[in-house]
Amino acid sequence: MPALGAAALDLLAPQPGETILDVGCGDGTLTLRIKEAGAEVVGIDNSLSMIGAAKAKGLDARLMDAADLKFAEAFDAAFSNATLHWVLAKERAARAIWFALKPGGRFVGEMGGDGNLAALRRHLDDELVTRGFGPPTYAANWYPTPQEFTALYEGVGFRNVEAELIERPTPLEHGVEGWVLAFRKGWLDRAGVPEADRPSIAAAVARRHGSPIADYIRLRFTMDKP
């Protein structure tokens, strides 16, 4: 994910002396690149293990949820890669990011967009139904259209919101089975799938999909706070 976020980082174009908030910093790979550009950067993530990995890189990384940001200072810019589609409290997150920025600040990044992983998610649900497990009835992710995303962020006060969908077929480093077991763990939890059944389900989804390529569709965005 950090490698795939390089284009969004180019849009940020961090400058020496700027203060920047990395929303969903993960292990700090991209956060470190922002710091190396000369900016002062704070990374936040709701995963304790990720925060530990970021701190090990010498970064200012804090355990915090994107929908519940609390800072005494305001930032010149905010950046987010592959995070906002996990944040179902999406309006709270948008408002929190708005308040975290100085007037004139910018927010850029990428997230999963409309249609993201549609084939993989369908193949997983089909396999769950075949085995008698009902897929969860509510979404695990928010994959918006550009129009939905723009309306939300304009609604909390951002201006000059630009959002576009980018098709990005991507080889899965650990294959479809690895994707099912790691990135859809919460989905399997809510479907009530026993741990012992998960490897065989993951293998069956890989056979259904027939390719190690994930059908990623990213939503790339830029915006400003007046």
N, CA, C and O of each residue as an XYZ file, in Angstrom:
904
protein
N       0.802     -1.209      0.000
C       0.000      0.000      0.000
C       0.846      1.275      0.000
O       0.517      2.218     -0.719
N       1.930      1.330      0.788
C       2.766      2.526      0.704
C       3.312      2.760     -0.705
O       3.341      3.900     -1.170
N       3.745      1.700     -1.389
C       4.283      1.871     -2.739
C       3.219      2.418     -3.681
O       3.509      3.251     -4.539
N       1.979      1.942     -3.516
C       0.898      2.392     -4.387
C       0.477      3.825     -4.083
O      -0.174      4.460     -4.913
N       0.833      4.346     -2.915
C       0.448      5.697     -2.533
C       1.420      6.769     -2.957
O       1.240      7.933     -2.601
N       2.465      6.406     -3.719
C       3.486      7.380     -4.089
C       2.915      8.512     -4.934
O       3.330      9.662     -4.788
N       1.963      8.197     -5.820
C       1.391      9.243     -6.671
C       0.620     10.263     -5.843
O       0.684     11.463     -6.112
N      -0.107      9.788     -4.838
C      -0.833     10.713     -3.965
C       0.140     11.570     -3.165
O      -0.122     12.746     -2.915
N       1.259     10.982     -2.766
C       2.270     11.740     -2.036
C       2.853     12.837     -2.914
O       3.178     13.916     -2.419
N       2.989     12.581     -4.198
C       3.460     13.613     -5.120
C       2.492     14.797     -5.147
O       2.921     15.945     -5.265
N       1.190     14.524     -5.038
C       0.207     15.613     -5.000
C       0.369     16.460     -3.744
O       0.146     17.670     -3.771
N       0.756     15.824     -2.654
C       0.964     16.565     -1.418
C       2.125     17.540     -1.557
O       2.047     18.670     -1.075
N       3.199     17.113     -2.210
C       4.382     17.947     -2.421
C       4.810     18.645     -1.126
O       4.822     19.875     -1.067
N       5.158     17.882     -0.096
C       5.518     18.488      1.191
C       6.722     19.407      1.064
O       7.674     19.120      0.339
N       6.655     20.524      1.790
C       7.718     21.522      1.727
C       8.441     21.624      3.072
O       7.832     21.393      4.116
N       9.727     21.966      3.058
C      10.466     22.127      4.314
C       9.772     23.120      5.243
O       9.363     24.203      4.826
N       9.650     22.729      6.500
C       9.059     23.605      7.498
C       7.557     23.493      7.645
O       6.996     24.005      8.614
N       6.887     22.835      6.702
C       5.447     22.651      6.830
C       5.128     21.651      7.945
O       5.920     20.755      8.238
N       3.960     21.818      8.555
C       3.453     20.823      9.499
C       2.376     20.011      8.791
O       1.443     20.567      8.213
N       2.519     18.685      8.845
C       1.644     17.804      8.061
C       1.140     16.672      8.942
O       1.892     16.095      9.727
N      -0.142     16.364      8.800
C      -0.786     15.255      9.497
C      -0.986     14.109      8.525
O      -1.601     14.286      7.473
N      -0.469     12.928      8.866
C      -0.663     11.720      8.058
C      -1.769     10.895      8.716
O      -1.570     10.296      9.773
N      -2.932     10.876      8.073
C      -4.111     10.211      8.616
C      -4.100      8.739      8.186
O      -4.341      8.422      7.021
N      -3.817      7.847      9.139
C      -3.684      6.429      8.825
C      -2.279      6.133      8.342
O      -2.088      5.663      7.220
N      -1.297      6.406      9.182
C       0.107      6.339      8.759
C       0.617      4.917      8.601
O       1.663      4.713      7.985
N      -0.092      3.919      9.141
C       0.397      2.554      9.056
C       1.766      2.421      9.704
O       1.994      2.926     10.803
N       2.671      1.742      9.021
C       4.006      1.528      9.596
C       4.933      2.714      9.396
O       6.102      2.656      9.779
N       4.425      3.796      8.798
C       5.202      5.024      8.673
C       6.053      5.137      7.431
O       6.876      6.049      7.342
N       5.887      4.239      6.458
C       6.730      4.272      5.258
C       6.592      5.599      4.510
O       7.596      6.230      4.179
N       5.356      6.022      4.242
C       5.150      7.294      3.546
C       5.354      8.476      4.481
O       5.788      9.542      4.045
N       5.051      8.300      5.744
C       5.283      9.357      6.733
C       6.754      9.736      6.761
O       7.105     10.913      6.845
N       7.598      8.733      6.690
C       9.039      8.977      6.688
C       9.455      9.771      5.461
O      10.332     10.630      5.553
N       8.850      9.504      4.330
C       9.182     10.264      3.119
C       8.766     11.732      3.266
O       9.451     12.627      2.770
N       7.653     11.973      3.944
C       7.234     13.354      4.197
C       8.260     14.048      5.094
O       8.632     15.196      4.855
N       8.706     13.344      6.116
C       9.714     13.902      7.023
C      11.018     14.175      6.284
O      11.663     15.199      6.511
N      11.403     13.262      5.403
C      12.652     13.430      4.657
C      12.602     14.608      3.695
O      13.639     15.116      3.270
N      11.376     15.045      3.351
C      11.231     16.244      2.506
C      11.434     17.527      3.298
O      11.444     18.617      2.725
N      11.598     17.405      4.620
C      11.853     18.566      5.451
C      10.661     19.063      6.229
O      10.763     20.058      6.946
N       9.524     18.386      6.103
C       8.326     18.795      6.832
C       8.330     18.198      8.240
O       8.985     17.189      8.505
N       7.585     18.845      9.129
C       7.337     18.282     10.454
C       6.035     17.489     10.357
O       4.989     18.060     10.048
N       6.084     16.197     10.614
C       4.928     15.347     10.353
C       4.533     14.570     11.596
O       5.377     14.081     12.347
N       3.223     14.471     11.791
C       2.648     13.637     12.841
C       1.793     12.574     12.156
O       0.930     12.899     11.341
N       2.031     11.315     12.483
C       1.221     10.237     11.940
C       0.254      9.717     12.980
O       0.604      9.590     14.154
N      -0.964      9.415     12.553
C      -1.935      8.792     13.460
C      -2.429      7.490     12.849
O      -2.521      7.363     11.628
N      -2.746      6.528     13.702
C      -3.302      5.253     13.264
C      -4.011      4.629     14.456
O      -3.654      4.902     15.602
N      -5.016      3.792     14.196
C      -5.723      3.149     15.313
C      -5.208      1.745     15.592
O      -5.815      0.996     16.359
N      -4.077      1.384     14.962
C      -3.451      0.084     15.200
C      -2.206      0.273     16.056
O      -1.269      0.968     15.662
N      -2.205     -0.346     17.221
C      -1.061     -0.211     18.120
C       0.212     -0.776     17.491
O       1.287     -0.197     17.653
N       0.108     -1.895     16.778
C       1.295     -2.490     16.169
C       1.870     -1.583     15.084
O       3.088     -1.465     14.953
N       0.992     -0.943     14.305
C       1.464     -0.025     13.269
C       2.138      1.192     13.886
O       3.173      1.651     13.401
N       1.551      1.710     14.952
C       2.162      2.853     15.631
C       3.543      2.478     16.157
O       4.481      3.271     16.074
N       3.665      1.271     16.696
C       4.964      0.803     17.161
C       5.984      0.751     16.035
O       7.137      1.140     16.220
N       5.561      0.267     14.856
C       6.465      0.186     13.712
C       6.869      1.583     13.237
O       8.018      1.801     12.851
N       5.929      2.522     13.264
C       6.246      3.891     12.852
C       7.192      4.559     13.836
O       8.120      5.261     13.434
N       6.961      4.343     15.112
C       7.850      4.916     16.131
C       9.264      4.353     15.991
O      10.246      5.051     16.243
N       9.356      3.094     15.590
C      10.671      2.480     15.406
C      11.459      3.150     14.287
O      12.684      3.033     14.236
N      10.777      3.843     13.401
C      11.433      4.598     12.332
C      11.813      6.010     12.800
O      12.327      6.805     12.014
N      11.562      6.318     14.071
C      11.893      7.631     14.599
C      10.837      8.687     14.333
O      11.129      9.883     14.367
N       9.612      8.255     14.070
C       8.537      9.180     13.718
C       7.686      9.547     14.927
O       7.608      8.800     15.902
N       7.059     10.697     14.843
C       6.052     11.112     15.820
C       4.745     10.458     15.397
O       4.031     10.988     14.545
N       4.432      9.326     15.978
C       3.247      8.552     15.612
C       2.386      8.355     16.853
O       2.885      8.006     17.922
N       1.084      8.585     16.694
C       0.191      8.588     17.842
C      -1.012      7.673     17.598
O      -1.578      7.648     16.505
N      -1.388      6.928     18.628
C      -2.544      6.040     18.548
C      -3.804      6.887     18.624
O      -4.115      7.464     19.666
N      -4.526      6.956     17.512
C      -5.675      7.847     17.443
C      -6.562      7.414     16.282
O      -6.070      6.913     15.271
N      -7.858      7.608     16.430
C      -8.812      7.277     15.376
C      -9.037      8.483     14.485
O      -9.089      9.615     14.967
N      -9.171      8.248     13.185
C      -9.351      9.350     12.235
C     -10.625     10.138     12.489
O     -10.710     11.311     12.123
N     -11.613      9.512     13.109
C     -12.872     10.198     13.383
C     -12.856     10.929     14.719
O     -13.850     11.544     15.105
N     -11.735     10.863     15.423
C     -11.667     11.452     16.761
C     -10.304     12.107     16.971
O      -9.607     11.812     17.942
N      -9.929     12.999     16.052
C      -8.637     13.667     16.132
C      -8.674     14.736     17.215
O      -9.652     15.473     17.345
N      -7.597     14.810     17.989
C      -7.496     15.833     19.035
C      -6.077     16.377     19.050
O      -5.140     15.689     19.456
N      -5.927     17.614     18.605
C      -4.625     18.260     18.578
C      -4.748     19.681     19.107
O      -5.735     20.372     18.856
N      -3.722     20.104     19.846
C      -3.684     21.488     20.295
C      -3.262     22.404     19.154
O      -3.640     23.574     19.106
N      -2.464     21.846     18.224
C      -1.967     22.628     17.094
C      -2.790     22.325     15.846
O      -3.501     21.323     15.789
N      -2.686     23.199     14.850
C      -3.312     22.957     13.553
C      -2.202     22.760     12.518
O      -1.086     23.246     12.698
N      -2.509     22.056     11.450
C      -1.521     21.651     10.464
C      -1.672     22.424      9.158
O      -2.755     22.893      8.808
N      -0.543     22.541      8.445
C      -0.573     23.184      7.125
C      -1.236     22.290      6.087
O      -1.840     22.781      5.134
N      -1.125     20.983      6.270
C      -1.670     20.037      5.293
C      -1.956     18.715      5.968
O      -1.414     18.413      7.032
N      -2.816     17.927      5.339
C      -3.104     16.567      5.784
C      -3.004     15.644      4.575
O      -3.254     16.043      3.438
N      -2.632     14.407      4.855
C      -2.419     13.394      3.819
C      -3.016     12.085      4.308
O      -2.978     11.789      5.502
N      -3.568     11.298      3.387
C      -4.099      9.991      3.772
C      -3.988      9.031      2.604
O      -4.346      9.372      1.477
N      -3.492      7.827      2.872
C      -3.390      6.802      1.840
C      -3.989      5.497      2.341
O      -3.592      4.988      3.390
N      -4.955      4.949      1.582
C      -5.522      3.616      1.841
C      -6.082      3.479      3.251
O      -5.945      2.429      3.878
N      -6.710      4.538      3.746
C      -7.245      4.526      5.110
C      -8.722      4.872      5.174
O      -9.479      4.180      5.855
N      -9.150      5.913      4.491
C     -10.496      6.447      4.718
C     -11.599      5.471      4.355
O     -12.716      5.606      4.854
N     -11.322      4.489      3.501
C     -12.377      3.523      3.185
C     -12.657      2.574      4.348
O     -13.658      1.857      4.331
N     -11.780      2.560      5.363
C     -12.021      1.754      6.561
C     -12.791      2.537      7.623
O     -13.255      1.954      8.603
N     -12.929      3.830      7.441
C     -13.520      4.697      8.468
C     -15.002      4.883      8.150
O     -15.362      5.717      7.319
N     -15.861      4.107      8.813
C     -17.295      4.175      8.508
C     -17.950      5.409      9.122
O     -19.015      5.829      8.670
N     -17.329      5.994     10.142
C     -17.808      7.276     10.680
C     -17.239      8.384      9.789
O     -16.474      9.238     10.235
N     -17.634      8.340      8.531
C     -16.971      9.148      7.510
C     -17.200     10.642      7.679
O     -16.282     11.427      7.438
N     -18.401     11.064      8.089
C     -18.632     12.504      8.271
C     -17.846     13.026      9.471
O     -17.299     14.128      9.420
N     -17.786     12.239     10.555
C     -16.988     12.651     11.714
C     -15.520     12.780     11.338
O     -14.846     13.712     11.777
N     -15.022     11.851     10.528
C     -13.624     11.916     10.102
C     -13.380     13.150      9.246
O     -12.381     13.845      9.429
N     -14.280     13.424      8.317
C     -14.115     14.605      7.457
C     -14.094     15.880      8.286
O     -13.273     16.768      8.057
N     -14.999     15.963      9.246
C     -15.059     17.154     10.100
C     -13.808     17.263     10.982
O     -13.288     18.358     11.198
N     -13.333     16.121     11.487
C     -12.139     16.131     12.330
C     -10.913     16.600     11.554
O     -10.094     17.355     12.078
N     -10.788     16.155     10.314
C      -9.666     16.583      9.478
C      -9.772     18.075      9.179
O      -8.764     18.782      9.183
N     -10.987     18.555      8.920
C     -11.201     19.990      8.660
C     -10.714     20.817      9.850
O     -10.008     21.810      9.672
N     -11.088     20.411     11.055
C     -10.691     21.160     12.244
C      -9.196     21.042     12.525
O      -8.625     21.917     13.177
N      -8.553     19.979     12.046
C      -7.118     19.793     12.284
C      -6.251     20.676     11.389
O      -5.049     20.803     11.625
N      -6.847     21.285     10.370
C      -6.093     22.094      9.416
C      -6.186     23.581      9.715
O      -7.195     24.062     10.232
N      -5.129     24.299      9.386
C      -5.153     25.753      9.433
C      -6.008     26.293      8.269
O      -6.162     25.604      7.261
N      -6.555     27.488      8.388
C      -7.181     28.120      7.216
C      -6.171     28.184      6.068
O      -5.024     28.588      6.256
N      -6.616     27.782      4.891
C      -5.718     27.715      3.740
C      -4.999     26.390      3.619
O      -4.248     26.179      2.667
N      -5.219     25.478      4.584
C      -4.567     24.176      4.533
C      -5.147     23.289      3.443
O      -6.251     23.534      2.957
N      -4.412     22.272      3.065
C      -4.843     21.371      1.992
C      -4.904     19.934      2.514
O      -4.210     19.569      3.462
N      -5.745     19.139      1.873
C      -5.882     17.719      2.203
C      -5.853     16.943      0.908
O      -6.656     17.198      0.010
N      -4.924     15.984      0.797
C      -4.806     15.176     -0.415
C      -4.629     13.717     -0.024
O      -4.201     13.406      1.087
N      -4.964     12.827     -0.949
C      -4.744     11.416     -0.667
C      -5.455     10.494     -1.615
O      -5.951     10.903     -2.665
N      -5.494      9.224     -1.220
C      -6.168      8.176     -1.976
C      -6.876      7.232     -1.025
O      -6.485      7.075      0.132
N      -7.924      6.610     -1.534
C      -8.667      5.595     -0.787
C      -9.338      4.679     -1.804
O      -9.276      4.933     -3.007
N      -9.973      3.624     -1.329
C     -10.757      2.785     -2.219
C     -11.970      3.539     -2.732
O     -12.647      4.228     -1.969
N     -12.246      3.409     -4.033
C     -13.381      4.101     -4.635
C     -14.457      3.151     -5.105
O     -14.330      1.934     -4.968
N     -15.508      3.706     -5.656
C     -16.671      2.949     -6.110
C     -16.252      1.781     -7.010
O     -15.555      1.977     -8.006
N     -16.677      0.582     -6.655
C     -16.334     -0.611     -7.426
C     -15.043     -1.278     -7.006
O     -14.632     -2.269     -7.608
N     -14.393     -0.744     -5.972
C     -13.119     -1.310     -5.545
C     -13.277     -2.768     -5.104
O     -14.137     -3.090     -4.284
N     -12.442     -3.631     -5.654
C     -12.406     -5.055     -5.289
C     -13.760     -5.752     -5.474
O     -14.068     -6.710     -4.766
N     -14.555     -5.274     -6.418
C     -15.907     -5.816     -6.584
C     -15.887     -7.308     -6.898
O     -16.678     -8.071     -6.343
N     -14.995     -7.721     -7.778
C     -14.951     -9.139     -8.146
C     -14.483     -9.999     -6.973
O     -15.083    -11.035     -6.687
N     -13.432     -9.582     -6.303
C     -12.933    -10.356     -5.166
C     -13.978    -10.447     -4.060
O     -14.178    -11.513     -3.479
N     -14.635     -9.345     -3.772
C     -15.636     -9.363     -2.707
C     -16.819    -10.251     -3.092
O     -17.376    -10.939     -2.236
N     -17.205    -10.243     -4.359
C     -18.307    -11.108     -4.819
C     -17.928    -12.572     -4.717
O     -18.732    -13.398     -4.286
N     -16.705    -12.895     -5.112
C     -16.266    -14.293     -5.044
C     -16.221    -14.793     -3.599
O     -16.554    -15.946     -3.329
N     -15.816    -13.940     -2.690
C     -15.803    -14.332     -1.285
C     -17.224    -14.571     -0.782
O     -17.489    -15.585     -0.137
N     -18.127    -13.656     -1.068
C     -19.504    -13.813     -0.596
C     -20.169    -15.044     -1.215
O     -20.916    -15.755     -0.543
N     -19.896    -15.291     -2.490
C     -20.459    -16.482     -3.138
C     -19.976    -17.754     -2.447
O     -20.748    -18.694     -2.262
N     -18.719    -17.784     -2.071
C     -18.176    -18.967     -1.402
C     -18.777    -19.123     -0.001
O     -19.067    -20.237      0.435
N     -18.961    -17.997      0.701
C     -19.582    -18.065      2.024
C     -21.002    -18.621      1.932
O     -21.394    -19.461      2.741
N     -21.772    -18.152      0.947
C     -23.150    -18.630      0.775
C     -23.155    -20.120      0.441
O     -23.967    -20.878      0.973
N     -22.257    -20.531     -0.433
C     -22.161    -21.947     -0.813
C     -21.938    -22.836      0.407
O     -22.435    -23.960      0.466
N     -21.184    -22.319      1.383
C     -20.861    -23.108      2.570
C     -21.835    -22.878      3.723
O     -21.636    -23.391      4.824
N     -22.884    -22.107      3.465
C     -23.911    -21.927      4.479
C     -23.678    -20.779      5.435
O     -24.374    -20.666      6.445
N     -22.714    -19.926      5.138
C     -22.480    -18.747      5.971
C     -23.138    -17.532      5.311
O     -22.942    -17.275      4.124
N     -23.910    -16.802      6.088
C     -24.514    -15.594      5.546
C     -23.536    -14.446      5.620
O     -23.063    -14.134      6.713
N     -23.201    -13.785      4.491
C     -22.321    -12.621      4.558
C     -22.937    -11.544      5.445
O     -24.161    -11.452      5.529
N     -22.118    -10.728      6.109
C     -22.661     -9.648      6.933
C     -23.596     -8.758      6.124
O     -23.423     -8.585      4.917
N     -24.580     -8.202      6.802
C     -25.598     -7.407      6.097
C     -25.236     -5.932      6.003
O     -25.959     -5.161      5.371
N     -24.134     -5.526      6.617
C     -23.739     -4.125      6.507
C     -22.296     -4.051      6.008
O     -21.510     -4.976      6.209
N     -21.965     -2.945      5.358
C     -20.684     -2.804      4.683
C     -19.534     -2.724      5.677
O     -19.680     -2.204      6.783
N     -18.395     -3.248      5.262
C     -17.178     -3.132      6.058
C     -16.354     -1.934      5.621
O     -15.459     -1.490      6.341
N     -16.658     -1.410      4.435
C     -15.885     -0.309      3.880
C     -16.801      0.728      3.238
O     -17.946      0.444      2.885
N     -16.272      1.920      3.101
C     -16.941      2.984      2.351
C     -16.152      3.214      1.065
O     -15.045      3.752      1.094
N     -16.729      2.804     -0.060
C     -16.107      2.987     -1.367
C     -16.973      3.971     -2.162
O     -17.852      3.544     -2.911
N     -16.742      5.271     -2.013
C     -17.648      6.257     -2.596
C     -17.388      6.528     -4.074
O     -16.303      6.271     -4.594
N     -18.407      7.049     -4.726
C     -18.220      7.658     -6.037
C     -17.569      9.024     -5.823
O     -17.607      9.551     -4.711
N     -16.974      9.607     -6.867
C     -16.437     10.963     -6.715
C     -17.502     11.959     -6.267
O     -17.213     12.880     -5.503
N     -18.736     11.774     -6.742
C     -19.814     12.687     -6.374
C     -20.162     12.575     -4.888
O     -20.353     13.586     -4.211
N     -20.244     11.345     -4.388
C     -20.523     11.136     -2.963
C     -19.414     11.713     -2.087
O     -19.680     12.369     -1.080
N     -18.185     11.463     -2.480
C     -17.044     11.949     -1.709
C     -17.021     13.474     -1.691
O     -16.837     14.089     -0.640
N     -17.207     14.071     -2.853
C     -17.177     15.536     -2.952
C     -18.280     16.164     -2.114
O     -18.046     17.146     -1.409
N     -19.480     15.602     -2.187
C     -20.601     16.153     -1.421
C     -20.329     16.109      0.074
O     -20.647     17.055      0.794
N     -19.739     15.007      0.546
C     -19.457     14.886      1.973
C     -18.446     15.933      2.428
O     -18.664     16.617      3.428
N     -17.345     16.057      1.698
C     -16.281     16.957      2.130
C     -16.640     18.429      1.904
O     -16.222     19.289      2.680
N     -17.396     18.723      0.867
C     -17.891     20.090      0.735
C     -18.869     20.415      1.853
O     -18.958     21.557      2.302
N     -19.600     19.403      2.298
C     -20.590     19.603      3.347
C     -19.995     19.996      4.681
O     -20.668     20.638      5.487
N     -18.729     19.620      4.940
C     -18.099     20.008      6.204
C     -17.272     21.274      6.066
O     -16.702     21.754      7.046
N     -17.200     21.829      4.838
C     -16.548     23.120      4.679
C     -15.388     23.193      3.712
O     -14.894     24.287      3.439
N     -14.929     22.052      3.178
C     -13.819     22.094      2.227
C     -14.271     22.694      0.889
O     -15.445     22.629      0.523
N     -13.327     23.267      0.189
C     -13.592     23.861     -1.120
C     -12.586     23.313     -2.135
O     -11.575     22.711     -1.774
N     -12.892     23.537     -3.406
C     -12.030     23.070     -4.504
C     -11.765     21.573     -4.402
O     -10.650     21.106     -4.638
N     -12.809     20.833     -4.046
C     -12.655     19.374     -3.921
C     -12.610     18.760     -5.321
O     -13.525     18.948     -6.122
N     -11.558     18.040     -5.597
C     -11.431     17.301     -6.852
C     -11.207     15.838     -6.514
O     -10.328     15.507     -5.718
N     -12.002     14.961     -7.120
C     -11.903     13.531     -6.838
C     -12.093     12.764     -8.140
O     -12.980     13.078     -8.934
N     -11.256     11.763     -8.352
C     -11.370     10.945     -9.563
C     -11.094      9.487     -9.239
O     -10.326      9.169     -8.332
N     -11.736      8.607    -10.000
C     -11.507      7.174     -9.862
C     -10.387      6.743    -10.795
O     -10.303      7.198    -11.935
N      -9.529      5.859    -10.297
C      -8.402      5.354    -11.072
C      -8.400      3.841    -10.982
O      -8.278      3.290     -9.889
N      -8.533      3.159    -12.109
C      -8.452      1.703    -12.117
C      -6.988      1.287    -11.967
O      -6.114      1.776    -12.684
N      -6.738      0.382    -11.029
C      -5.360     -0.018    -10.766
C      -5.296     -1.511    -10.480
O      -5.134     -1.899     -9.323
N      -5.418     -2.370    -11.504
C      -5.247     -3.806    -11.271
C      -3.870     -4.059    -10.646
O      -2.847     -3.605    -11.160
N      -3.867     -4.791     -9.529
C      -2.641     -4.901     -8.735
C      -2.380     -6.348     -8.332
O      -3.260     -6.992     -7.762
N      -1.181     -6.874     -8.620
C      -0.849     -8.223     -8.136
C      -0.830     -8.243     -6.608
O      -0.269     -7.350     -5.973
N      -1.441     -9.259     -6.034
C      -1.460     -9.407     -4.583
C      -0.193    -10.135     -4.144
O       0.063    -11.266     -4.558
N       0.589     -9.475     -3.305
C       1.898    -10.017     -2.929
C       1.785    -11.410     -2.330
O       2.627    -12.269     -2.592
N       0.750    -11.639     -1.528
C       0.571    -12.943     -0.890
C      -0.615    -13.707     -1.486
O      -1.150    -14.620     -0.857
N      -1.017    -13.331     -2.689
C      -2.074    -14.034     -3.379
C      -3.461    -13.742     -2.823
O      -3.613    -13.059     -1.810
N      -4.464    -14.275     -3.507
C      -5.846    -14.077     -3.074
C      -6.068    -14.687     -1.698
O      -6.791    -14.113     -0.884
N      -5.469    -15.828     -1.423
C      -5.650    -16.462     -0.111
C      -5.161    -15.545      1.004
O      -5.827    -15.391      2.028
N      -4.016    -14.948      0.804
C      -3.496    -14.026      1.810
C      -4.398    -12.824      2.006
O      -4.578    -12.351      3.128
N      -4.976    -12.319      0.895
C      -5.894    -11.176      0.972
C      -7.125    -11.541      1.794
O      -7.552    -10.765      2.650
N      -7.697    -12.717      1.541
C      -8.890    -13.141      2.276
C      -8.588    -13.248      3.772
O      -9.352    -12.752      4.600
N      -7.493    -13.885      4.107
C      -7.184    -14.148      5.509
C      -6.782    -12.880      6.264
O      -7.052    -12.764      7.460
N      -6.145    -11.938      5.586
C      -5.670    -10.727      6.270
C      -6.666     -9.577      6.154
O      -7.071     -9.002      7.164
N      -7.059     -9.241      4.932
C      -7.859     -8.037      4.716
C      -9.357     -8.263      4.874
O     -10.122     -7.301      4.945
N      -9.783     -9.515      4.931
C     -11.204     -9.778      5.149
C     -11.420    -10.561      6.440
O     -12.426    -11.254      6.589
N     -10.489    -10.452      7.360
C     -10.626    -11.128      8.651
C     -11.881    -10.646      9.378
O     -12.646    -11.458      9.898
N     -12.092     -9.343      9.416
C     -13.269     -8.803     10.089
C     -14.559     -9.269      9.441
O     -15.549     -9.522     10.128
N     -14.549     -9.383      8.120
C     -15.722     -9.862      7.374
C     -16.026    -11.306      7.768
O     -17.180    -11.661      8.009
N     -14.984    -12.134      7.832
C     -15.162    -13.530      8.231
C     -15.602    -13.636      9.684
O     -16.404    -14.501     10.036
N     -15.071    -12.746     10.533
C     -15.497    -12.730     11.937
C     -17.001    -12.498     12.026
O     -17.711    -13.222     12.724
N     -17.476    -11.483     11.314
C     -18.902    -11.127     11.406
C     -19.801    -12.175     10.746
O     -20.973    -12.306     11.097
N     -19.239    -12.921      9.784
C     -20.016    -14.000      9.155
C     -20.024    -15.264     10.007
O     -20.705    -16.235      9.678
N     -19.259    -15.252     11.114
C     -19.237    -16.404     12.007
C     -18.446    -17.583     11.490
O     -18.755    -18.727     11.824
N     -17.432    -17.330     10.681
C     -16.644    -18.422     10.099
C     -15.590    -18.891     11.106
O     -14.762    -18.088     11.538
N     -15.602    -20.161     11.486
C     -14.565    -20.677     12.410
C     -13.178    -20.561     11.806
O     -13.006    -20.634     10.589
N     -12.199    -20.381     12.667
C     -10.818    -20.248     12.204
C     -10.394    -21.459     11.369
O      -9.675    -21.314     10.380
N     -10.832    -22.628     11.763
C     -10.400    -23.843     11.062
C     -10.878    -23.892      9.618
O     -10.257    -24.544      8.779
N     -11.994    -23.198      9.321
C     -12.559    -23.231      7.970
C     -11.958    -22.172      7.052
O     -12.155    -22.229      5.838
N     -11.243    -21.226      7.599
C     -10.831    -20.068      6.809
C      -9.805    -20.378      5.724
O      -9.931    -19.860      4.615
N      -8.792    -21.205      6.000
C      -7.843    -21.501      4.911
C      -8.496    -22.136      3.700
O      -8.153    -21.794      2.568
N      -9.438    -23.061      3.911
C     -10.073    -23.705      2.761
C     -10.984    -22.725      2.015
O     -11.103    -22.795      0.792
N     -11.620    -21.823      2.744
C     -12.436    -20.798      2.093
C     -11.545    -19.877      1.271
O     -11.881    -19.534      0.137
N     -10.417    -19.479      1.834
C      -9.498    -18.606      1.108
C      -9.010    -19.275     -0.165
O      -8.918    -18.631     -1.210
N      -8.695    -20.571     -0.085
C      -8.235    -21.300     -1.268
C      -9.335    -21.379     -2.320
O      -9.059    -21.266     -3.515
N     -10.589    -21.574     -1.885
C     -11.706    -21.655     -2.826
C     -11.959    -20.316     -3.500
O     -12.274    -20.269     -4.689
N     -11.825    -19.230     -2.753
C     -11.990    -17.890     -3.345
C     -10.912    -17.647     -4.396
O     -11.183    -17.071     -5.450
N      -9.686    -18.089     -4.106
C      -8.603    -17.947     -5.076
C      -8.933    -18.703     -6.361
O      -8.664    -18.211     -7.457
N      -9.517    -19.897     -6.233
C      -9.887    -20.669     -7.435
C     -11.013    -19.955     -8.186
O     -10.985    -19.888     -9.415
N     -11.988    -19.430     -7.475
C     -13.082    -18.696     -8.132
C     -12.542    -17.481     -8.898
O     -12.949    -17.208    -10.027
N     -11.625    -16.767     -8.261
C     -11.116    -15.535     -8.871
C     -10.228    -15.840    -10.071
O     -10.244    -15.122    -11.071
N      -9.456    -16.914     -9.954
C      -8.674    -17.381    -11.090
C      -7.495    -16.511    -11.472
O      -6.928    -16.691    -12.550
N      -7.114    -15.587    -10.633
C      -6.005    -14.687    -10.958
C      -5.455    -14.108     -9.664
O      -6.205    -13.932     -8.703
N      -4.157    -13.807     -9.618
C      -3.592    -13.152     -8.436
C      -3.729    -11.633     -8.485
O      -3.159    -10.924     -7.655
N      -4.488    -11.139     -9.462
C      -4.629     -9.689     -9.654
C      -5.878     -9.195     -8.941
O      -6.974     -9.709     -9.165
N      -5.711     -8.209     -8.093
C      -6.845     -7.585     -7.398
C      -7.401     -6.447     -8.244
O      -6.648     -5.675     -8.838
N      -8.723     -6.352     -8.292
C      -9.375     -5.314     -9.094
C      -9.538     -4.024     -8.271
O     -10.646     -3.602     -7.942
N      -8.389     -3.423     -7.956
C      -8.410     -2.174     -7.197
C      -8.936     -1.024     -8.044
O      -8.592     -0.885     -9.217
N      -9.770     -0.212     -7.429
C     -10.176      1.075     -7.996
C      -9.960      2.106     -6.898
O     -10.584      2.034     -5.839
N      -9.080      3.063     -7.152
C      -8.742      4.055     -6.150
C      -9.465      5.364     -6.431
O      -9.734      5.711     -7.581
N      -9.770      6.076     -5.366
C     -10.304      7.430     -5.479
C      -9.207      8.375     -4.991
O      -8.838      8.353     -3.817
N      -8.695      9.195     -5.889
C      -7.636     10.155     -5.557
C      -8.266     11.535     -5.423
O      -9.118     11.915     -6.226
N      -7.850     12.278     -4.415
C      -8.533     13.537     -4.132
C      -7.583     14.635     -3.684
O      -6.504     14.377     -3.151
N      -8.014     15.854     -3.915
C      -7.356     17.054     -3.381
C      -8.447     18.023     -2.966
O      -9.541     18.010     -3.529
N      -8.149     18.878     -1.968
C      -9.112     19.884     -1.516
C      -8.397     20.907     -0.646
O      -7.254     20.698     -0.237
N      -9.073     22.007     -0.368
C      -8.522     23.072      0.463
C      -9.517     23.480      1.528
O     -10.731     23.386      1.344
N      -8.967     23.945      2.666
C      -9.800     24.573      3.693
C      -9.737     26.084      3.491
O      -8.644     26.649      3.456
N     -10.881     26.747      3.357
C     -10.863     28.209      3.143
C     -10.142     28.940      4.272
O     -10.039     30.167      4.246
